[in-house]
């Protein structure tokens, strides 16, 4: 018989498991990128309530996408050391519970975005969800190219924010998309290298699994970081930000490129980890610089 303490803590444990399905800490970057897109767009300022609805709604849609992903990948998650303790592969939650949770938070999130801002922003959020769940999630089991496809939904949050502010998607908005798209690829490649044994165990055809020497992984990380450098300067060239941003973005992008070059040369887990942590520092600082130096 379970103790009274176990009976009392069980609902709290289940609540924590449902929250973990949404990966709230990881989705903070999604919300921050949505805010950056909103802040950079010209147009009327949303009220605090509408802005809160946009950000919370985006976070809920991202949480729903995460829940759907964990339901779909529960079998391979059970094979990987870093994911086997997730609620569904660990059987603390049932797949149907994950599906219902994902559907509920997604629907609430989309309705919040539409009611707080406009249908265009809600439509982009829906496209983000569908491309992540219906395209990227199954594709990454079949091809290493899934990493590139997965960067598309990952780059759409600033588009959601821009659409919410302006109700349109001009070239400036797609410049922000491009920055986030290119930023993700060295980030993902570093993760794939660090956890290549886990991915191999689960049968994911990640690039470090297909080419264990790491030459292609390092080379691609450098290529994408090099492409990011000029694109990161586009906000100044497109008159979205000023010279302070230009100088800061240039230094940040060079530093990020140097990290990828070092990783490409050594192909060590230590240098891959530096690329990973460097990427986590790079993007928030870039958004902060861009917003602070907005023309």
Beta strands, then each sheet from edge to edge (+ up, - down):
end
